[in-house]
């Protein structure tokens, strides 16, 4: 639909996967409906794109694709 959603979370770290892709780790809940949206910090700056969730036994950790990484690799 035409609704907007806001999900609150904390960025707990940064990681690089085996392919050199940079992600922020977050406690924000990332569902199918909000992956591909934008992630912003408190000041309103866009930091990346919510991409996927790593499911664990006790917790789930969301991954936000780093905006700088995206811009650096657009060619």
PDB file of N, CA, C and O in Angstrom:
ATOM      1  N   UNK A   1       0.801  -1.178   0.000  1.00  0.00           N
ATOM      2  CA  UNK A   1       0.000   0.000   0.000  1.00  0.00           C
ATOM      3  C   UNK A   1       0.849   1.248   0.000  1.00  0.00           C
ATOM      4  O   UNK A   1       2.034   1.224  -0.335  1.00  0.00           O
ATOM      5  N   UNK A   2       0.219   2.332   0.381  1.00  0.00           N
ATOM      6  CA  UNK A   2       0.884   3.628   0.397  1.00  0.00           C
ATOM      7  C   UNK A   2       1.285   4.052   1.801  1.00  0.00           C
ATOM      8  O   UNK A   2       1.417   5.247   2.062  1.00  0.00           O
ATOM      9  N   UNK A   3       1.483   3.106   2.708  1.00  0.00           N
ATOM     10  CA  UNK A   3       1.818   3.478   4.077  1.00  0.00           C
ATOM     11  C   UNK A   3       3.331   3.495   4.289  1.00  0.00           C
ATOM     12  O   UNK A   3       4.077   2.747   3.657  1.00  0.00           O
ATOM     13  N   UNK A   4       3.755   4.365   5.193  1.00  0.00           N
ATOM     14  CA  UNK A   4       5.157   4.442   5.580  1.00  0.00           C
ATOM     15  C   UNK A   4       5.306   3.819   6.952  1.00  0.00           C
ATOM     16  O   UNK A   4       4.407   3.927   7.785  1.00  0.00           O
ATOM     17  N   UNK A   5       6.429   3.171   7.195  1.00  0.00           N
ATOM     18  CA  UNK A   5       6.690   2.620   8.513  1.00  0.00           C
ATOM     19  C   UNK A   5       8.047   3.097   9.001  1.00  0.00           C
ATOM     20  O   UNK A   5       8.950   3.363   8.208  1.00  0.00           O
ATOM     21  N   UNK A   6       8.175   3.201  10.305  1.00  0.00           N
ATOM     22  CA  UNK A   6       9.439   3.561  10.935  1.00  0.00           C
ATOM     23  C   UNK A   6       9.769   2.457  11.929  1.00  0.00           C
ATOM     24  O   UNK A   6       8.926   2.066  12.737  1.00  0.00           O
ATOM     25  N   UNK A   7      10.987   1.962  11.868  1.00  0.00           N
ATOM     26  CA  UNK A   7      11.449   0.936  12.786  1.00  0.00           C
ATOM     27  C   UNK A   7      12.674   1.460  13.509  1.00  0.00           C
ATOM     28  O   UNK A   7      13.635   1.899  12.876  1.00  0.00           O
ATOM     29  N   UNK A   8      12.645   1.417  14.819  1.00  0.00           N
ATOM     30  CA  UNK A   8      13.745   1.917  15.633  1.00  0.00           C
ATOM     31  C   UNK A   8      14.750   0.805  15.889  1.00  0.00           C
ATOM     32  O   UNK A   8      14.371  -0.360  16.018  1.00  0.00           O
ATOM     33  N   UNK A   9      16.020   1.156  15.961  1.00  0.00           N
ATOM     34  CA  UNK A   9      17.041   0.167  16.267  1.00  0.00           C
ATOM     35  C   UNK A   9      18.367   0.825  16.563  1.00  0.00           C
ATOM     36  O   UNK A   9      18.522   2.038  16.415  1.00  0.00           O
ATOM     37  N   UNK A  10      19.314   0.023  16.979  1.00  0.00           N
ATOM     38  CA  UNK A  10      20.652   0.493  17.319  1.00  0.00           C
ATOM     39  C   UNK A  10      21.655  -0.171  16.388  1.00  0.00           C
ATOM     40  O   UNK A  10      21.600  -1.381  16.168  1.00  0.00           O
ATOM     41  N   UNK A  11      22.577   0.628  15.837  1.00  0.00           N
ATOM     42  CA  UNK A  11      23.679   0.070  15.055  1.00  0.00           C
ATOM     43  C   UNK A  11      24.733  -0.394  16.052  1.00  0.00           C
ATOM     44  O   UNK A  11      25.241   0.398  16.846  1.00  0.00           O
ATOM     45  N   UNK A  12      25.058  -1.685  16.004  1.00  0.00           N
ATOM     46  CA  UNK A  12      25.973  -2.259  16.987  1.00  0.00           C
ATOM     47  C   UNK A  12      27.352  -2.562  16.428  1.00  0.00           C
ATOM     48  O   UNK A  12      28.236  -2.998  17.165  1.00  0.00           O
ATOM     49  N   UNK A  13      27.545  -2.338  15.148  1.00  0.00           N
ATOM     50  CA  UNK A  13      28.854  -2.607  14.571  1.00  0.00           C
ATOM     51  C   UNK A  13      28.826  -2.532  13.065  1.00  0.00           C
ATOM     52  O   UNK A  13      27.784  -2.321  12.444  1.00  0.00           O
ATOM     53  N   UNK A  14      30.001  -2.710  12.496  1.00  0.00           N
ATOM     54  CA  UNK A  14      30.175  -2.707  11.044  1.00  0.00           C
ATOM     55  C   UNK A  14      30.937  -3.976  10.700  1.00  0.00           C
ATOM     56  O   UNK A  14      31.845  -4.381  11.425  1.00  0.00           O
ATOM     57  N   UNK A  15      30.563  -4.600   9.588  1.00  0.00           N
ATOM     58  CA  UNK A  15      31.291  -5.788   9.163  1.00  0.00           C
ATOM     59  C   UNK A  15      31.447  -5.793   7.656  1.00  0.00           C
ATOM     60  O   UNK A  15      30.703  -5.128   6.936  1.00  0.00           O
ATOM     61  N   UNK A  16      32.422  -6.552   7.193  1.00  0.00           N
ATOM     62  CA  UNK A  16      32.664  -6.740   5.767  1.00  0.00           C
ATOM     63  C   UNK A  16      32.566  -8.229   5.490  1.00  0.00           C
ATOM     64  O   UNK A  16      33.214  -9.032   6.163  1.00  0.00           O
ATOM     65  N   UNK A  17      31.749  -8.609   4.489  1.00  0.00           N
ATOM     66  CA  UNK A  17      31.603 -10.036   4.198  1.00  0.00           C
ATOM     67  C   UNK A  17      32.765 -10.534   3.339  1.00  0.00           C
ATOM     68  O   UNK A  17      33.679  -9.772   3.023  1.00  0.00           O
ATOM     69  N   UNK A  18      32.727 -11.805   2.965  1.00  0.00           N
ATOM     70  CA  UNK A  18      33.812 -12.417   2.190  1.00  0.00           C
ATOM     71  C   UNK A  18      33.993 -11.805   0.810  1.00  0.00           C
ATOM     72  O   UNK A  18      35.049 -11.965   0.198  1.00  0.00           O
ATOM     73  N   UNK A  19      32.968 -11.101   0.308  1.00  0.00           N
ATOM     74  CA  UNK A  19      33.049 -10.455  -1.002  1.00  0.00           C
ATOM     75  C   UNK A  19      33.458  -8.991  -0.902  1.00  0.00           C
ATOM     76  O   UNK A  19      33.486  -8.291  -1.914  1.00  0.00           O
ATOM     77  N   UNK A  20      33.777  -8.517   0.302  1.00  0.00           N
ATOM     78  CA  UNK A  20      34.182  -7.132   0.491  1.00  0.00           C
ATOM     79  C   UNK A  20      33.028  -6.155   0.618  1.00  0.00           C
ATOM     80  O   UNK A  20      33.228  -4.945   0.520  1.00  0.00           O
ATOM     81  N   UNK A  21      31.815  -6.668   0.836  1.00  0.00           N
ATOM     82  CA  UNK A  21      30.635  -5.811   0.968  1.00  0.00           C
ATOM     83  C   UNK A  21      30.531  -5.347   2.420  1.00  0.00           C
ATOM     84  O   UNK A  21      30.649  -6.153   3.344  1.00  0.00           O
ATOM     85  N   UNK A  22      30.309  -4.032   2.621  1.00  0.00           N
ATOM     86  CA  UNK A  22      30.243  -3.443   3.957  1.00  0.00           C
ATOM     87  C   UNK A  22      28.797  -3.337   4.433  1.00  0.00           C
ATOM     88  O   UNK A  22      27.929  -2.845   3.713  1.00  0.00           O
ATOM     89  N   UNK A  23      28.553  -3.805   5.650  1.00  0.00           N
ATOM     90  CA  UNK A  23      27.228  -3.761   6.270  1.00  0.00           C
ATOM     91  C   UNK A  23      27.319  -3.182   7.677  1.00  0.00           C
ATOM     92  O   UNK A  23      28.319  -3.357   8.373  1.00  0.00           O
ATOM     93  N   UNK A  24      26.248  -2.485   8.082  1.00  0.00           N
ATOM     94  CA  UNK A  24      26.056  -2.134   9.483  1.00  0.00           C
ATOM     95  C   UNK A  24      25.225  -3.243  10.108  1.00  0.00           C
ATOM     96  O   UNK A  24      24.284  -3.738   9.488  1.00  0.00           O
ATOM     97  N   UNK A  25      25.565  -3.638  11.333  1.00  0.00           N
ATOM     98  CA  UNK A  25      24.742  -4.587  12.084  1.00  0.00           C
ATOM     99  C   UNK A  25      23.778  -3.767  12.929  1.00  0.00           C
ATOM    100  O   UNK A  25      24.182  -2.791  13.561  1.00  0.00           O
ATOM    101  N   UNK A  26      22.497  -4.159  12.944  1.00  0.00           N
ATOM    102  CA  UNK A  26      21.494  -3.378  13.660  1.00  0.00           C
ATOM    103  C   UNK A  26      20.492  -4.259  14.390  1.00  0.00           C
ATOM    104  O   UNK A  26      20.220  -5.393  13.994  1.00  0.00           O
ATOM    105  N   UNK A  27      19.952  -3.703  15.464  1.00  0.00           N
ATOM    106  CA  UNK A  27      18.878  -4.383  16.192  1.00  0.00           C
ATOM    107  C   UNK A  27      17.512  -4.079  15.586  1.00  0.00           C
ATOM    108  O   UNK A  27      16.512  -4.674  15.988  1.00  0.00           O
ATOM    109  N   UNK A  28      17.458  -3.163  14.626  1.00  0.00           N
ATOM    110  CA  UNK A  28      16.182  -2.807  13.987  1.00  0.00           C
ATOM    111  C   UNK A  28      15.597  -4.032  13.289  1.00  0.00           C
ATOM    112  O   UNK A  28      16.310  -4.780  12.621  1.00  0.00           O
ATOM    113  N   UNK A  29      14.305  -4.223  13.453  1.00  0.00           N
ATOM    114  CA  UNK A  29      13.626  -5.347  12.809  1.00  0.00           C
ATOM    115  C   UNK A  29      13.525  -5.063  11.309  1.00  0.00           C
ATOM    116  O   UNK A  29      12.978  -4.040  10.898  1.00  0.00           O
ATOM    117  N   UNK A  30      14.054  -5.971  10.504  1.00  0.00           N
ATOM    118  CA  UNK A  30      13.994  -5.833   9.050  1.00  0.00           C
ATOM    119  C   UNK A  30      13.101  -6.943   8.519  1.00  0.00           C
ATOM    120  O   UNK A  30      13.423  -8.124   8.652  1.00  0.00           O
ATOM    121  N   UNK A  31      11.990  -6.569   7.923  1.00  0.00           N
ATOM    122  CA  UNK A  31      11.045  -7.514   7.336  1.00  0.00           C
ATOM    123  C   UNK A  31      11.071  -7.382   5.821  1.00  0.00           C
ATOM    124  O   UNK A  31      11.712  -6.483   5.277  1.00  0.00           O
ATOM    125  N   UNK A  32      10.364  -8.291   5.143  1.00  0.00           N
ATOM    126  CA  UNK A  32      10.292  -8.243   3.678  1.00  0.00           C
ATOM    127  C   UNK A  32       9.798  -6.892   3.188  1.00  0.00           C
ATOM    128  O   UNK A  32      10.228  -6.426   2.133  1.00  0.00           O
ATOM    129  N   UNK A  33       8.914  -6.262   3.922  1.00  0.00           N
ATOM    130  CA  UNK A  33       8.341  -4.989   3.485  1.00  0.00           C
ATOM    131  C   UNK A  33       9.253  -3.797   3.619  1.00  0.00           C
ATOM    132  O   UNK A  33       9.034  -2.785   2.953  1.00  0.00           O
ATOM    133  N   UNK A  34      10.293  -3.879   4.476  1.00  0.00           N
ATOM    134  CA  UNK A  34      11.154  -2.711   4.617  1.00  0.00           C
ATOM    135  C   UNK A  34      12.575  -2.935   4.131  1.00  0.00           C
ATOM    136  O   UNK A  34      13.382  -2.007   4.180  1.00  0.00           O
ATOM    137  N   UNK A  35      12.912  -4.129   3.665  1.00  0.00           N
ATOM    138  CA  UNK A  35      14.210  -4.276   3.023  1.00  0.00           C
ATOM    139  C   UNK A  35      14.139  -3.523   1.700  1.00  0.00           C
ATOM    140  O   UNK A  35      13.127  -3.570   1.001  1.00  0.00           O
ATOM    141  N   UNK A  36      15.202  -2.842   1.372  1.00  0.00           N
ATOM    142  CA  UNK A  36      15.208  -2.025   0.157  1.00  0.00           C
ATOM    143  C   UNK A  36      14.769  -0.601   0.401  1.00  0.00           C
ATOM    144  O   UNK A  36      14.815   0.221  -0.515  1.00  0.00           O
ATOM    145  N   UNK A  37      14.341  -0.283   1.620  1.00  0.00           N
ATOM    146  CA  UNK A  37      14.002   1.101   1.965  1.00  0.00           C
ATOM    147  C   UNK A  37      15.272   1.862   2.289  1.00  0.00           C
ATOM    148  O   UNK A  37      16.321   1.594   1.705  1.00  0.00           O
ATOM    149  N   UNK A  38      15.191   2.807   3.211  1.00  0.00           N
ATOM    150  CA  UNK A  38      16.392   3.522   3.631  1.00  0.00           C
ATOM    151  C   UNK A  38      16.550   3.424   5.142  1.00  0.00           C
ATOM    152  O   UNK A  38      15.571   3.289   5.876  1.00  0.00           O
ATOM    153  N   UNK A  39      17.784   3.493   5.587  1.00  0.00           N
ATOM    154  CA  UNK A  39      18.095   3.566   7.015  1.00  0.00           C
ATOM    155  C   UNK A  39      18.707   4.933   7.261  1.00  0.00           C
ATOM    156  O   UNK A  39      19.624   5.354   6.555  1.00  0.00           O
ATOM    157  N   UNK A  40      18.187   5.624   8.273  1.00  0.00           N
ATOM    158  CA  UNK A  40      18.696   6.961   8.581  1.00  0.00           C
ATOM    159  C   UNK A  40      19.165   7.013  10.031  1.00  0.00           C
ATOM    160  O   UNK A  40      18.668   6.282  10.889  1.00  0.00           O
ATOM    161  N   UNK A  41      20.133   7.894  10.286  1.00  0.00           N
ATOM    162  CA  UNK A  41      20.594   8.097  11.657  1.00  0.00           C
ATOM    163  C   UNK A  41      19.768   9.197  12.308  1.00  0.00           C
ATOM    164  O   UNK A  41      18.933   9.819  11.652  1.00  0.00           O
ATOM    165  N   UNK A  42      19.995   9.436  13.587  1.00  0.00           N
ATOM    166  CA  UNK A  42      19.209  10.416  14.340  1.00  0.00           C
ATOM    167  C   UNK A  42      19.185  11.797  13.701  1.00  0.00           C
ATOM    168  O   UNK A  42      18.181  12.504  13.796  1.00  0.00           O
ATOM    169  N   UNK A  43      20.281  12.192  13.050  1.00  0.00           N
ATOM    170  CA  UNK A  43      20.347  13.527  12.447  1.00  0.00           C
ATOM    171  C   UNK A  43      19.584  13.617  11.128  1.00  0.00           C
ATOM    172  O   UNK A  43      19.426  14.705  10.575  1.00  0.00           O
ATOM    173  N   UNK A  44      19.108  12.468  10.619  1.00  0.00           N
ATOM    174  CA  UNK A  44      18.348  12.457   9.374  1.00  0.00           C
ATOM    175  C   UNK A  44      19.155  12.075   8.150  1.00  0.00           C
ATOM    176  O   UNK A  44      18.609  12.022   7.048  1.00  0.00           O
ATOM    177  N   UNK A  45      20.457  11.805   8.317  1.00  0.00           N
ATOM    178  CA  UNK A  45      21.300  11.405   7.185  1.00  0.00           C
ATOM    179  C   UNK A  45      21.066   9.934   6.846  1.00  0.00           C
ATOM    180  O   UNK A  45      20.974   9.089   7.737  1.00  0.00           O
ATOM    181  N   UNK A  46      20.971   9.641   5.556  1.00  0.00           N
ATOM    182  CA  UNK A  46      20.818   8.259   5.098  1.00  0.00           C
ATOM    183  C   UNK A  46      22.153   7.547   5.277  1.00  0.00           C
ATOM    184  O   UNK A  46      23.189   8.055   4.849  1.00  0.00           O
ATOM    185  N   UNK A  47      22.134   6.363   5.914  1.00  0.00           N
ATOM    186  CA  UNK A  47      23.371   5.601   6.096  1.00  0.00           C
ATOM    187  C   UNK A  47      23.428   4.348   5.235  1.00  0.00           C
ATOM    188  O   UNK A  47      24.505   3.786   5.033  1.00  0.00           O
ATOM    189  N   UNK A  48      22.273   3.899   4.720  1.00  0.00           N
ATOM    190  CA  UNK A  48      22.295   2.694   3.909  1.00  0.00           C
ATOM    191  C   UNK A  48      20.920   2.153   3.606  1.00  0.00           C
ATOM    192  O   UNK A  48      19.903   2.817   3.806  1.00  0.00           O
ATOM    193  N   UNK A  49      20.918   0.916   3.111  1.00  0.00           N
ATOM    194  CA  UNK A  49      19.689   0.239   2.701  1.00  0.00           C
ATOM    195  C   UNK A  49      19.536  -1.052   3.506  1.00  0.00           C
ATOM    196  O   UNK A  49      20.395  -1.930   3.429  1.00  0.00           O
ATOM    197  N   UNK A  50      18.439  -1.178   4.285  1.00  0.00           N
ATOM    198  CA  UNK A  50      18.192  -2.447   4.978  1.00  0.00           C
ATOM    199  C   UNK A  50      18.120  -3.580   3.955  1.00  0.00           C
ATOM    200  O   UNK A  50      17.390  -3.493   2.968  1.00  0.00           O
ATOM    201  N   UNK A  51      18.893  -4.648   4.205  1.00  0.00           N
ATOM    202  CA  UNK A  51      19.057  -5.663   3.179  1.00  0.00           C
ATOM    203  C   UNK A  51      18.591  -7.048   3.604  1.00  0.00           C
ATOM    204  O   UNK A  51      17.830  -7.688   2.878  1.00  0.00           O
ATOM    205  N   UNK A  52      19.033  -7.523   4.764  1.00  0.00           N
ATOM    206  CA  UNK A  52      18.632  -8.865   5.195  1.00  0.00           C
ATOM    207  C   UNK A  52      18.803  -9.005   6.700  1.00  0.00           C
ATOM    208  O   UNK A  52      19.345  -8.122   7.364  1.00  0.00           O
ATOM    209  N   UNK A  53      18.327 -10.138   7.229  1.00  0.00           N
ATOM    210  CA  UNK A  53      18.422 -10.438   8.654  1.00  0.00           C
ATOM    211  C   UNK A  53      19.120 -11.775   8.823  1.00  0.00           C
ATOM    212  O   UNK A  53      18.826 -12.734   8.110  1.00  0.00           O
ATOM    213  N   UNK A  54      20.042 -11.833   9.769  1.00  0.00           N
ATOM    214  CA  UNK A  54      20.677 -13.092  10.138  1.00  0.00           C
ATOM    215  C   UNK A  54      19.957 -13.606  11.376  1.00  0.00           C
ATOM    216  O   UNK A  54      20.019 -12.985  12.438  1.00  0.00           O
ATOM    217  N   UNK A  55      19.270 -14.746  11.241  1.00  0.00           N
ATOM    218  CA  UNK A  55      18.495 -15.316  12.343  1.00  0.00           C
ATOM    219  C   UNK A  55      19.411 -16.129  13.249  1.00  0.00           C
ATOM    220  O   UNK A  55      20.149 -16.997  12.783  1.00  0.00           O
ATOM    221  N   UNK A  56      19.357 -15.843  14.536  1.00  0.00           N
ATOM    222  CA  UNK A  56      20.107 -16.609  15.521  1.00  0.00           C
ATOM    223  C   UNK A  56      19.156 -17.316  16.461  1.00  0.00           C
ATOM    224  O   UNK A  56      17.944 -17.115  16.391  1.00  0.00           O
ATOM    225  N   UNK A  57      19.698 -18.142  17.339  1.00  0.00           N
ATOM    226  CA  UNK A  57      18.853 -18.853  18.302  1.00  0.00           C
ATOM    227  C   UNK A  57      18.212 -17.898  19.292  1.00  0.00           C
ATOM    228  O   UNK A  57      17.047 -18.069  19.652  1.00  0.00           O
ATOM    229  N   UNK A  58      18.958 -16.892  19.736  1.00  0.00           N
ATOM    230  CA  UNK A  58      18.458 -15.976  20.753  1.00  0.00           C
ATOM    231  C   UNK A  58      18.065 -14.614  20.209  1.00  0.00           C
ATOM    232  O   UNK A  58      17.252 -13.912  20.811  1.00  0.00           O
ATOM    233  N   UNK A  59      18.634 -14.238  19.080  1.00  0.00           N
ATOM    234  CA  UNK A  59      18.339 -12.918  18.534  1.00  0.00           C
ATOM    235  C   UNK A  59      18.503 -12.911  17.018  1.00  0.00           C
ATOM    236  O   UNK A  59      19.112 -13.811  16.439  1.00  0.00           O
ATOM    237  N   UNK A  60      17.957 -11.895  16.399  1.00  0.00           N
ATOM    238  CA  UNK A  60      18.126 -11.676  14.968  1.00  0.00           C
ATOM    239  C   UNK A  60      18.895 -10.373  14.800  1.00  0.00           C
ATOM    240  O   UNK A  60      18.632  -9.394  15.497  1.00  0.00           O
ATOM    241  N   UNK A  61      19.845 -10.367  13.875  1.00  0.00           N
ATOM    242  CA  UNK A  61      20.639  -9.166  13.629  1.00  0.00           C
ATOM    243  C   UNK A  61      20.406  -8.728  12.194  1.00  0.00           C
ATOM    244  O   UNK A  61      20.681  -9.475  11.254  1.00  0.00           O
ATOM    245  N   UNK A  62      19.896  -7.506  12.031  1.00  0.00           N
ATOM    246  CA  UNK A  62      19.658  -6.965  10.705  1.00  0.00           C
ATOM    247  C   UNK A  62      20.943  -6.457  10.081  1.00  0.00           C
ATOM    248  O   UNK A  62      21.894  -6.113  10.782  1.00  0.00           O
ATOM    249  N   UNK A  63      20.963  -6.414   8.773  1.00  0.00           N
ATOM    250  CA  UNK A  63      22.121  -5.900   8.047  1.00  0.00           C
ATOM    251  C   UNK A  63      21.669  -4.749   7.150  1.00  0.00           C
ATOM    252  O   UNK A  63      20.694  -4.861   6.408  1.00  0.00           O
ATOM    253  N   UNK A  64      22.398  -3.648   7.239  1.00  0.00           N
ATOM    254  CA  UNK A  64      22.139  -2.465   6.418  1.00  0.00           C
ATOM    255  C   UNK A  64      23.326  -2.290   5.489  1.00  0.00           C
ATOM    256  O   UNK A  64      24.457  -2.122   5.946  1.00  0.00           O
ATOM    257  N   UNK A  65      23.076  -2.328   4.191  1.00  0.00           N
ATOM    258  CA  UNK A  65      24.135  -2.138   3.209  1.00  0.00           C
ATOM    259  C   UNK A  65      24.603  -0.689   3.274  1.00  0.00           C
ATOM    260  O   UNK A  65      23.799   0.232   3.131  1.00  0.00           O
ATOM    261  N   UNK A  66      25.902  -0.484   3.492  1.00  0.00           N
ATOM    262  CA  UNK A  66      26.499   0.834   3.679  1.00  0.00           C
ATOM    263  C   UNK A  66      26.347   1.703   2.428  1.00  0.00           C
ATOM    264  O   UNK A  66      26.728   1.292   1.332  1.00  0.00           O
ATOM    265  N   UNK A  67      25.786   2.908   2.596  1.00  0.00           N
ATOM    266  CA  UNK A  67      25.538   3.809   1.470  1.00  0.00           C
ATOM    267  C   UNK A  67      26.833   4.194   0.759  1.00  0.00           C
ATOM    268  O   UNK A  67      26.858   4.263  -0.470  1.00  0.00           O
ATOM    269  N   UNK A  68      27.903   4.445   1.501  1.00  0.00           N
ATOM    270  CA  UNK A  68      29.183   4.787   0.870  1.00  0.00           C
ATOM    271  C   UNK A  68      29.654   3.635  -0.013  1.00  0.00           C
ATOM    272  O   UNK A  68      30.144   3.863  -1.120  1.00  0.00           O
ATOM    273  N   UNK A  69      29.508   2.396   0.469  1.00  0.00           N
ATOM    274  CA  UNK A  69      29.892   1.239  -0.329  1.00  0.00           C
ATOM    275  C   UNK A  69      29.081   1.195  -1.625  1.00  0.00           C
ATOM    276  O   UNK A  69      29.622   0.907  -2.693  1.00  0.00           O
ATOM    277  N   UNK A  70      27.785   1.482  -1.526  1.00  0.00           N
ATOM    278  CA  UNK A  70      26.921   1.485  -2.712  1.00  0.00           C
ATOM    279  C   UNK A  70      27.424   2.503  -3.728  1.00  0.00           C
ATOM    280  O   UNK A  70      27.618   2.170  -4.897  1.00  0.00           O
ATOM    281  N   UNK A  71      27.637   3.750  -3.286  1.00  0.00           N
ATOM    282  CA  UNK A  71      28.086   4.801  -4.206  1.00  0.00           C
ATOM    283  C   UNK A  71      29.464   4.502  -4.787  1.00  0.00           C
ATOM    284  O   UNK A  71      29.707   4.755  -5.968  1.00  0.00           O
ATOM    285  N   UNK A  72      30.368   3.965  -3.970  1.00  0.00           N
ATOM    286  CA  UNK A  72      31.714   3.645  -4.452  1.00  0.00           C
ATOM    287  C   UNK A  72      31.698   2.558  -5.519  1.00  0.00           C
ATOM    288  O   UNK A  72      32.623   2.476  -6.328  1.00  0.00           O
ATOM    289  N   UNK A  73      30.656   1.718  -5.532  1.00  0.00           N
ATOM    290  CA  UNK A  73      30.615   0.585  -6.459  1.00  0.00           C
ATOM    291  C   UNK A  73      29.606   0.734  -7.587  1.00  0.00           C
ATOM    292  O   UNK A  73      29.403  -0.210  -8.350  1.00  0.00           O
ATOM    293  N   UNK A  74      28.970   1.893  -7.714  1.00  0.00           N
ATOM    294  CA  UNK A  74      28.087   2.154  -8.854  1.00  0.00           C
ATOM    295  C   UNK A  74      28.944   2.547 -10.045  1.00  0.00           C
ATOM    296  O   UNK A  74      29.552   3.618 -10.052  1.00  0.00           O
ATOM    297  N   UNK A  75      28.992   1.702 -11.032  1.00  0.00           N
ATOM    298  CA  UNK A  75      29.810   2.002 -12.215  1.00  0.00           C
ATOM    299  C   UNK A  75      29.124   1.493 -13.448  1.00  0.00           C
ATOM    300  O   UNK A  75      29.646   1.645 -14.553  1.00  0.00           O
TER     301      UNK A  75
END
